[in-house]
Amino acid sequence: MYQPFSAVRSTARDGVTVVSLRGDIDMTTEVEVRQALLSASGAEAPRTVVDLSQVSFMDSTGFNALISAHAHATAHSGWIRVATPPPMVKRMFHMLGIDEVISSYPTLKEALTG
């Protein structure tokens, strides 16, 4: 069942930005996903945790947006971490080798403490 997309940005301790994504992430939400992730990593030393606990579906659009945000963050001495990926997303991270580039954590708390 389709779930509408939304993104909520907040700042956690030590200036780490948390981006909570919700709903379906696909080609119809590409602009919003990229904007949410790149806006979060726009700081001089971007440190972002992307909470995927409320994502109901993610296709290649979402994976590509995470990789682009990771590249942008690391180019500016920062990082992107993923928290609470649903089983389908976690499996695709592994199959695509993204888990070798972007760290994934089972909880938001663990992602924040890294």
N, CA, C and O atoms as a GROMACS GRO file, in nm:
protein
  456
    1MET      N    1   0.083  -0.118   0.000
    1MET     CA    2   0.000   0.000   0.000
    1MET      C    3   0.088   0.125   0.000
    1MET      O    4   0.183   0.134   0.078
    2TYR      N    5   0.058   0.219  -0.085
    2TYR     CA    6   0.136   0.342  -0.098
    2TYR      C    7   0.129   0.424   0.030
    2TYR      O    8   0.021   0.442   0.087
    3GLN      N    9   0.244   0.474   0.075
    3GLN     CA   10   0.253   0.563   0.190
    3GLN      C   11   0.314   0.694   0.141
    3GLN      O   12   0.422   0.692   0.082
    4PRO      N   13   0.249   0.809   0.165
    4PRO     CA   14   0.306   0.936   0.118
    4PRO      C   15   0.439   0.966   0.185
    4PRO      O   16   0.462   0.930   0.301
    5PHE      N   17   0.526   1.030   0.111
    5PHE     CA   18   0.660   1.061   0.158
    5PHE      C   19   0.660   1.189   0.241
    5PHE      O   20   0.586   1.283   0.212
    6SER      N   21   0.743   1.191   0.345
    6SER     CA   22   0.770   1.314   0.418
    6SER      C   23   0.910   1.303   0.478
    6SER      O   24   0.963   1.194   0.496
    7ALA      N   25   0.967   1.418   0.509
    7ALA     CA   26   1.099   1.423   0.571
    7ALA      C   27   1.095   1.526   0.682
    7ALA      O   28   1.041   1.636   0.666
    8VAL      N   29   1.152   1.489   0.796
    8VAL     CA   30   1.160   1.579   0.911
    8VAL      C   31   1.306   1.590   0.950
    8VAL      O   32   1.375   1.490   0.967
    9ARG      N   33   1.352   1.714   0.963
    9ARG     CA   34   1.491   1.740   1.000
    9ARG      C   35   1.496   1.794   1.142
    9ARG      O   36   1.414   1.878   1.180
   10SER      N   37   1.591   1.746   1.221
   10SER     CA   38   1.612   1.800   1.355
   10SER      C   39   1.761   1.794   1.386
   10SER      O   40   1.838   1.728   1.316
   11THR      N   41   1.801   1.864   1.491
   11THR     CA   42   1.941   1.863   1.532
   11THR      C   43   1.952   1.790   1.664
   11THR      O   44   1.885   1.824   1.762
   12ALA      N   45   2.037   1.690   1.666
   12ALA     CA   46   2.062   1.614   1.787
   12ALA      C   47   2.183   1.673   1.858
   12ALA      O   48   2.234   1.778   1.819
   13ARG      N   49   2.227   1.606   1.958
   13ARG     CA   50   2.343   1.656   2.033
   13ARG      C   51   2.466   1.666   1.945
   13ARG      O   52   2.478   1.596   1.845
   14ASP      N   53   2.556   1.751   1.984
   14ASP     CA   54   2.682   1.771   1.914
   14ASP      C   55   2.665   1.818   1.770
   14ASP      O   56   2.754   1.799   1.688
   15GLY      N   57   2.551   1.877   1.738
   15GLY     CA   58   2.530   1.932   1.605
   15GLY      C   59   2.503   1.831   1.495
   15GLY      O   60   2.504   1.867   1.377
   16VAL      N   61   2.480   1.706   1.530
   16VAL     CA   62   2.446   1.605   1.430
   16VAL      C   63   2.303   1.628   1.384
   16VAL      O   64   2.212   1.644   1.466
   17THR      N   65   2.283   1.629   1.254
   17THR     CA   66   2.149   1.646   1.199
   17THR      C   67   2.085   1.509   1.182
   17THR      O   68   2.148   1.415   1.133
   18VAL      N   69   1.960   1.498   1.224
   18VAL     CA   70   1.883   1.375   1.204
   18VAL      C   71   1.777   1.405   1.099
   18VAL      O   72   1.698   1.499   1.114
   19VAL      N   73   1.775   1.325   0.995
   19VAL     CA   74   1.673   1.336   0.891
   19VAL      C   75   1.589   1.210   0.899
   19VAL      O   76   1.636   1.100   0.871
   20SER      N   77   1.464   1.226   0.938
   20SER     CA   78   1.371   1.112   0.948
   20SER      C   79   1.287   1.108   0.821
   20SER      O   80   1.208   1.199   0.795
   21LEU      N   81   1.305   1.002   0.745
   21LEU     CA   82   1.229   0.984   0.621
   21LEU      C   83   1.113   0.890   0.648
   21LEU      O   84   1.127   0.794   0.724
   22ARG      N   85   0.999   0.919   0.586
   22ARG     CA   86   0.879   0.836   0.606
   22ARG      C   87   0.810   0.811   0.473
   22ARG      O   88   0.813   0.894   0.383
   23GLY      N   89   0.748   0.694   0.463
   23GLY     CA   90   0.668   0.662   0.346
   23GLY      C   91   0.747   0.596   0.236
   23GLY      O   92   0.852   0.537   0.260
   24ASP      N   93   0.696   0.608   0.114
   24ASP     CA   94   0.757   0.546  -0.004
   24ASP      C   95   0.860   0.639  -0.064
   24ASP      O   96   0.835   0.758  -0.084
   25ILE      N   97   0.977   0.584  -0.093
   25ILE     CA   98   1.083   0.659  -0.159
   25ILE      C   99   1.103   0.596  -0.297
   25ILE      O  100   1.153   0.485  -0.310
   26ASP      N  101   1.063   0.671  -0.398
   26ASP     CA  102   1.074   0.623  -0.536
   26ASP      C  103   1.094   0.742  -0.628
   26ASP      O  104   1.119   0.854  -0.582
   27MET      N  105   1.083   0.719  -0.758
   27MET     CA  106   1.113   0.826  -0.854
   27MET      C  107   1.019   0.946  -0.839
   27MET      O  108   1.055   1.056  -0.878
   28THR      N  109   0.900   0.926  -0.783
   28THR     CA  110   0.808   1.038  -0.766
   28THR      C  111   0.848   1.129  -0.650
   28THR      O  112   0.799   1.241  -0.639
   29THR      N  113   0.937   1.082  -0.564
   29THR     CA  114   0.979   1.162  -0.448
   29THR      C  115   1.128   1.198  -0.456
   29THR      O  116   1.185   1.247  -0.358
   30GLU      N  117   1.190   1.173  -0.570
   30GLU     CA  118   1.335   1.192  -0.585
   30GLU      C  119   1.381   1.332  -0.544
   30GLU      O  120   1.478   1.346  -0.470
   31VAL      N  121   1.314   1.434  -0.592
   31VAL     CA  122   1.356   1.572  -0.562
   31VAL      C  123   1.349   1.598  -0.412
   31VAL      O  124   1.443   1.654  -0.354
   32GLU      N  125   1.240   1.559  -0.349
   32GLU     CA  126   1.223   1.583  -0.206
   32GLU      C  127   1.327   1.508  -0.123
   32GLU      O  128   1.379   1.562  -0.025
   33VAL      N  129   1.357   1.383  -0.161
   33VAL     CA  130   1.455   1.303  -0.087
   33VAL      C  131   1.593   1.366  -0.100
   33VAL      O  132   1.662   1.386   0.000
   34ARG      N  133   1.634   1.398  -0.220
   34ARG     CA  134   1.766   1.460  -0.241
   34ARG      C  135   1.776   1.594  -0.167
   34ARG      O  136   1.878   1.624  -0.106
   35GLN      N  137   1.670   1.672  -0.174
   35GLN     CA  138   1.671   1.801  -0.106
   35GLN      C  139   1.684   1.783   0.045
   35GLN      O  140   1.760   1.855   0.110
   36ALA      N  141   1.612   1.689   0.102
   36ALA     CA  142   1.618   1.665   0.247
   36ALA      C  143   1.758   1.620   0.288
   36ALA      O  144   1.810   1.665   0.389
   37LEU      N  145   1.817   1.531   0.210
   37LEU     CA  146   1.949   1.478   0.246
   37LEU      C  147   2.061   1.578   0.219
   37LEU      O  148   2.150   1.593   0.303
   38LEU      N  149   2.057   1.647   0.108
   38LEU     CA  150   2.165   1.741   0.077
   38LEU      C  151   2.155   1.869   0.159
   38LEU      O  152   2.257   1.928   0.193
   39SER      N  153   2.034   1.912   0.192
   39SER     CA  154   2.019   2.028   0.280
   39SER      C  155   2.077   1.996   0.417
   39SER      O  156   2.138   2.081   0.481
   40ALA      N  157   2.058   1.873   0.462
   40ALA     CA  158   2.108   1.833   0.593
   40ALA      C  159   2.259   1.828   0.595
   40ALA      O  160   2.322   1.860   0.696
   41SER      N  161   2.318   1.788   0.483
   41SER     CA  162   2.464   1.774   0.480
   41SER      C  163   2.532   1.898   0.426
   41SER      O  164   2.650   1.893   0.388
   42GLY      N  165   2.462   2.009   0.420
   42GLY     CA  166   2.516   2.131   0.363
   42GLY      C  167   2.609   2.209   0.455
   42GLY      O  168   2.670   2.306   0.411
   43ALA      N  169   2.621   2.170   0.578
   43ALA     CA  170   2.708   2.241   0.672
   43ALA      C  171   2.854   2.218   0.637
   43ALA      O  172   2.887   2.131   0.557
   44GLU      N  173   2.940   2.298   0.697
   44GLU     CA  174   3.084   2.288   0.668
   44GLU      C  175   3.139   2.150   0.702
   44GLU      O  176   3.219   2.094   0.627
   45ALA      N  177   3.098   2.094   0.815
   45ALA     CA  178   3.139   1.958   0.852
   45ALA      C  179   3.012   1.877   0.874
   45ALA      O  180   2.972   1.853   0.988
   46PRO      N  181   2.947   1.835   0.765
   46PRO     CA  182   2.816   1.772   0.776
   46PRO      C  183   2.822   1.634   0.841
   46PRO      O  184   2.897   1.545   0.800
   47ARG      N  185   2.742   1.619   0.944
   47ARG     CA  186   2.727   1.490   1.011
   47ARG      C  187   2.578   1.464   1.021
   47ARG      O  188   2.505   1.534   1.090
   48THR      N  189   2.534   1.361   0.949
   48THR     CA  190   2.390   1.336   0.937
   48THR      C  191   2.358   1.190   0.964
   48THR      O  192   2.426   1.100   0.915
   49VAL      N  193   2.253   1.169   1.043
   49VAL     CA  194   2.196   1.036   1.063
   49VAL      C  195   2.061   1.036   0.991
   49VAL      O  196   1.978   1.123   1.014
   50VAL      N  197   2.042   0.938   0.904
   50VAL     CA  198   1.918   0.924   0.830
   50VAL      C  199   1.838   0.810   0.894
   50VAL      O  200   1.877   0.694   0.886
   51ASP      N  201   1.727   0.846   0.956
   51ASP     CA  202   1.640   0.748   1.022
   51ASP      C  203   1.541   0.694   0.920
   51ASP      O  204   1.458   0.767   0.867
   52LEU      N  205   1.551   0.565   0.893
   52LEU     CA  206   1.465   0.500   0.793
   52LEU      C  207   1.356   0.414   0.857
   52LEU      O  208   1.292   0.335   0.787
   53SER      N  209   1.334   0.427   0.986
   53SER     CA  210   1.241   0.338   1.057
   53SER      C  211   1.098   0.346   1.004
   53SER      O  212   1.022   0.250   1.019
   54GLN      N  213   1.060   0.457   0.942
   54GLN     CA  214   0.923   0.473   0.892
   54GLN      C  215   0.914   0.464   0.739
   54GLN      O  216   0.813   0.502   0.681
   55VAL      N  217   1.020   0.414   0.676
   55VAL     CA  218   1.018   0.399   0.530
   55VAL      C  219   0.948   0.267   0.496
   55VAL      O  220   0.985   0.161   0.545
   56SER      N  221   0.846   0.277   0.412
   56SER     CA  222   0.770   0.159   0.374
   56SER      C  223   0.819   0.096   0.244
   56SER      O  224   0.794  -0.022   0.220
   57PHE      N  225   0.888   0.173   0.161
   57PHE     CA  226   0.940   0.123   0.034
   57PHE      C  227   1.054   0.214  -0.010
   57PHE      O  228   1.047   0.336   0.007
   58MET      N  229   1.160   0.155  -0.067
   58MET     CA  230   1.269   0.235  -0.123
   58MET      C  231   1.321   0.167  -0.248
   58MET      O  232   1.358   0.049  -0.245
   59ASP      N  233   1.323   0.240  -0.358
   59ASP     CA  234   1.382   0.187  -0.481
   59ASP      C  235   1.519   0.250  -0.502
   59ASP      O  236   1.573   0.314  -0.411
   60SER      N  237   1.575   0.234  -0.619
   60SER     CA  238   1.710   0.283  -0.647
   60SER      C  239   1.724   0.434  -0.629
   60SER      O  240   1.833   0.484  -0.603
   61THR      N  241   1.614   0.506  -0.642
   61THR     CA  242   1.617   0.650  -0.622
   61THR      C  243   1.667   0.684  -0.482
   61THR      O  244   1.752   0.772  -0.465
   62GLY      N  245   1.617   0.614  -0.382
   62GLY     CA  246   1.658   0.638  -0.244
   62GLY      C  247   1.802   0.599  -0.220
   62GLY      O  248   1.876   0.670  -0.152
   63PHE      N  249   1.842   0.485  -0.275
   63PHE     CA  250   1.981   0.441  -0.258
   63PHE      C  251   2.077   0.540  -0.324
   63PHE      O  252   2.181   0.573  -0.267
   64ASN      N  253   2.041   0.586  -0.444
   64ASN     CA  254   2.125   0.685  -0.512
   64ASN      C  255   2.133   0.816  -0.435
   64ASN      O  256   2.239   0.878  -0.430
   65ALA      N  257   2.023   0.858  -0.376
   65ALA     CA  258   2.023   0.982  -0.297
   65ALA      C  259   2.112   0.968  -0.175
   65ALA      O  260   2.183   1.062  -0.139
   66LEU      N  261   2.110   0.852  -0.110
   66LEU     CA  262   2.198   0.830   0.006
   66LEU      C  263   2.344   0.832  -0.036
   66LEU      O  264   2.428   0.890   0.034
   67ILE      N  265   2.376   0.770  -0.148
   67ILE     CA  266   2.514   0.768  -0.196
   67ILE      C  267   2.560   0.909  -0.232
   67ILE      O  268   2.673   0.947  -0.200
   68SER      N  269   2.474   0.988  -0.297
   68SER     CA  270   2.510   1.126  -0.330
   68SER      C  271   2.532   1.209  -0.204
   68SER      O  272   2.627   1.287  -0.197
   69ALA      N  273   2.446   1.192  -0.105
   69ALA     CA  274   2.461   1.266   0.021
   69ALA      C  275   2.589   1.223   0.093
   69ALA      O  276   2.657   1.306   0.154
   70HIS      N  277   2.620   1.094   0.086
   70HIS     CA  278   2.744   1.044   0.147
   70HIS      C  279   2.866   1.107   0.078
   70HIS      O  280   2.958   1.152   0.146
   71ALA      N  281   2.865   1.111  -0.053
   71ALA     CA  282   2.978   1.169  -0.128
   71ALA      C  283   2.994   1.317  -0.093
   71ALA      O  284   3.105   1.365  -0.074
   72HIS      N  285   2.883   1.388  -0.084
   72HIS     CA  286   2.888   1.530  -0.050
   72HIS      C  287   2.942   1.549   0.093
   72HIS      O  288   3.027   1.635   0.117
   73ALA      N  289   2.892   1.469   0.185
   73ALA     CA  290   2.935   1.482   0.325
   73ALA      C  291   3.083   1.451   0.341
   73ALA      O  292   3.155   1.526   0.407
   74THR      N  293   3.130   1.343   0.281
   74THR     CA  294   3.271   1.306   0.297
   74THR      C  295   3.363   1.406   0.228
   74THR      O  296   3.476   1.427   0.272
   75ALA      N  297   3.316   1.468   0.121
   75ALA     CA  298   3.396   1.572   0.054
   75ALA      C  299   3.414   1.694   0.144
   75ALA      O  300   3.504   1.775   0.123
   76HIS      N  301   3.327   1.708   0.243
   76HIS     CA  302   3.333   1.821   0.336
   76HIS      C  303   3.368   1.773   0.477
   76HIS      O  304   3.328   1.835   0.576
   77SER      N  305   3.444   1.664   0.486
   77SER     CA  306   3.492   1.608   0.614
   77SER      C  307   3.379   1.568   0.708
   77SER      O  308   3.393   1.579   0.829
   78GLY      N  309   3.270   1.520   0.653
   78GLY     CA  310   3.158   1.475   0.734
   78GLY      C  311   3.124   1.330   0.708
   78GLY      O  312   3.206   1.256   0.654
   79TRP      N  313   3.006   1.291   0.746
   79TRP     CA  314   2.960   1.154   0.725
   79TRP      C  315   2.809   1.146   0.722
   79TRP      O  316   2.738   1.236   0.767
   80ILE      N  317   2.761   1.035   0.667
   80ILE     CA  318   2.620   0.998   0.667
   80ILE      C  319   2.612   0.861   0.733
   80ILE      O  320   2.691   0.771   0.700
   81ARG      N  321   2.519   0.844   0.824
   81ARG     CA  322   2.492   0.714   0.885
   81ARG      C  323   2.343   0.685   0.868
   81ARG      O  324   2.261   0.777   0.865
   82VAL      N  325   2.311   0.559   0.859
   82VAL     CA  326   2.172   0.518   0.846
   82VAL      C  327   2.130   0.448   0.975
   82VAL      O  328   2.204   0.367   1.030
   83ALA      N  329   2.010   0.483   1.023
   83ALA     CA  330   1.956   0.420   1.144
   83ALA      C  331   1.827   0.346   1.111
   83ALA      O  332   1.747   0.391   1.029
   84THR      N  333   1.809   0.235   1.176
   84THR     CA  334   1.687   0.153   1.173
   84THR      C  335   1.632   0.125   1.032
   84THR      O  336   1.514   0.150   1.006
   85PRO      N  337   1.717   0.075   0.943
   85PRO     CA  338   1.664   0.043   0.809
   85PRO      C  339   1.568  -0.076   0.817
   85PRO      O  340   1.596  -0.173   0.888
   86PRO      N  341   1.457  -0.070   0.746
   86PRO     CA  342   1.367  -0.186   0.740
   86PRO      C  343   1.441  -0.304   0.678
   86PRO      O  344   1.538  -0.285   0.605
   87PRO      N  345   1.396  -0.426   0.705
   87PRO     CA  346   1.465  -0.546   0.653
   87PRO      C  347   1.492  -0.542   0.502
   87PRO      O  348   1.600  -0.580   0.458
   88MET      N  349   1.395  -0.496   0.423
   88MET     CA  350   1.412  -0.490   0.278
   88MET      C  351   1.526  -0.395   0.241
   88MET      O  352   1.607  -0.426   0.153
   89VAL      N  353   1.532  -0.281   0.307
   89VAL     CA  354   1.636  -0.183   0.278
   89VAL      C  355   1.772  -0.237   0.323
   89VAL      O  356   1.871  -0.224   0.251
   90LYS      N  357   1.776  -0.296   0.439
   90LYS     CA  358   1.901  -0.353   0.491
   90LYS      C  359   1.955  -0.460   0.396
   90LYS      O  360   2.074  -0.467   0.369
   91ARG      N  361   1.866  -0.544   0.346
   91ARG     CA  362   1.905  -0.650   0.253
   91ARG      C  363   1.962  -0.589   0.124
   91ARG      O  364   2.063  -0.636   0.073
   92MET      N  365   1.897  -0.485   0.072
   92MET     CA  366   1.946  -0.421  -0.050
   92MET      C  367   2.079  -0.349  -0.026
   92MET      O  368   2.165  -0.350  -0.113
   93PHE      N  369   2.096  -0.288   0.092
   93PHE     CA  370   2.224  -0.227   0.127
   93PHE      C  371   2.335  -0.330   0.112
   93PHE      O  372   2.440  -0.302   0.055
   94HIS      N  373   2.310  -0.449   0.164
   94HIS     CA  374   2.411  -0.554   0.159
   94HIS      C  375   2.432  -0.603   0.015
   94HIS      O  376   2.546  -0.617  -0.029
   95MET      N  377   2.324  -0.628  -0.057
   95MET     CA  378   2.335  -0.679  -0.194
   95MET      C  379   2.407  -0.581  -0.286
   95MET      O  380   2.483  -0.622  -0.373
   96LEU      N  381   2.384  -0.452  -0.266
   96LEU     CA  382   2.445  -0.349  -0.350
   96LEU      C  383   2.583  -0.305  -0.301
   96LEU      O  384   2.653  -0.230  -0.369
   97GLY      N  385   2.622  -0.351  -0.182
   97GLY     CA  386   2.752  -0.314  -0.126
   97GLY      C  387   2.753  -0.176  -0.060
   97GLY      O  388   2.859  -0.126  -0.024
   98ILE      N  389   2.636  -0.117  -0.045
   98ILE     CA  390   2.628   0.015   0.017
   98ILE      C  391   2.670   0.008   0.164
   98ILE      O  392   2.724   0.105   0.217
   99ASP      N  393   2.645  -0.104   0.228
   99ASP     CA  394   2.682  -0.119   0.369
   99ASP      C  395   2.834  -0.117   0.391
   99ASP      O  396   2.880  -0.105   0.504
  100GLU      N  397   2.910  -0.128   0.284
  100GLU     CA  398   3.055  -0.116   0.295
  100GLU      C  399   3.100   0.029   0.289
  100GLU      O  400   3.216   0.061   0.319
  101VAL      N  401   3.009   0.118   0.249
  101VAL     CA  402   3.041   0.259   0.232
  101VAL      C  403   2.970   0.346   0.336
  101VAL      O  404   3.030   0.437   0.393
  102ILE      N  405   2.844   0.316   0.361
  102ILE     CA  406   2.763   0.392   0.456
  102ILE      C  407   2.731   0.303   0.574
  102ILE      O  408   2.675   0.195   0.558
  103SER      N  409   2.768   0.348   0.693
  103SER     CA  410   2.743   0.270   0.814
  103SER      C  411   2.594   0.267   0.846
  103SER      O  412   2.524   0.367   0.834
  104SER      N  413   2.548   0.149   0.887
  104SER     CA  414   2.408   0.128   0.921
  104SER      C  415   2.399   0.076   1.064
  104SER      O  416   2.478  -0.010   1.105
  105TYR      N  417   2.304   0.128   1.140
  105TYR     CA  418   2.289   0.093   1.281
  105TYR      C  419   2.145   0.050   1.308
  105TYR      O  420   2.052   0.101   1.245
  106PRO      N  421   2.127  -0.044   1.401
  106PRO     CA  422   1.991  -0.093   1.428
  106PRO      C  423   1.902   0.007   1.501
  106PRO      O  424   1.780  -0.006   1.497
  107THR      N  425   1.962   0.106   1.569
  107THR     CA  426   1.881   0.205   1.642
  107THR      C  427   1.935   0.346   1.614
  107THR      O  428   2.050   0.364   1.575
  108LEU      N  429   1.849   0.443   1.636
  108LEU     CA  430   1.887   0.582   1.620
  108LEU      C  431   1.995   0.619   1.723
  108LEU      O  432   2.092   0.689   1.690
  109LYS      N  433   1.978   0.573   1.843
  109LYS     CA  434   2.075   0.602   1.948
  109LYS      C  435   2.216   0.553   1.911
  109LYS      O  436   2.314   0.625   1.930
  110GLU      N  437   2.224   0.432   1.859
  110GLU     CA  438   2.354   0.376   1.818
  110GLU      C  439   2.414   0.454   1.701
  110GLU      O  440   2.535   0.475   1.696
  111ALA      N  441   2.329   0.497   1.608
  111ALA     CA  442   2.379   0.576   1.495
  111ALA      C  443   2.432   0.711   1.541
  111ALA      O  444   2.531   0.761   1.487
  112LEU      N  445   2.369   0.769   1.640
  112LEU     CA  446   2.415   0.897   1.691
  112LEU      C  447   2.548   0.888   1.765
  112LEU      O  448   2.629   0.980   1.761
  113THR      N  449   2.569   0.776   1.831
  113THR     CA  450   2.694   0.760   1.906
  113THR      C  451   2.804   0.696   1.824
  113THR      O  452   2.921   0.704   1.859
  114GLY      N  453   2.765   0.631   1.713
  114GLY     CA  454   2.856   0.574   1.616
  114GLY      C  455   2.955   0.481   1.673
  114GLY      O  456   3.038   0.427   1.599
   0.00000   0.00000   0.00000
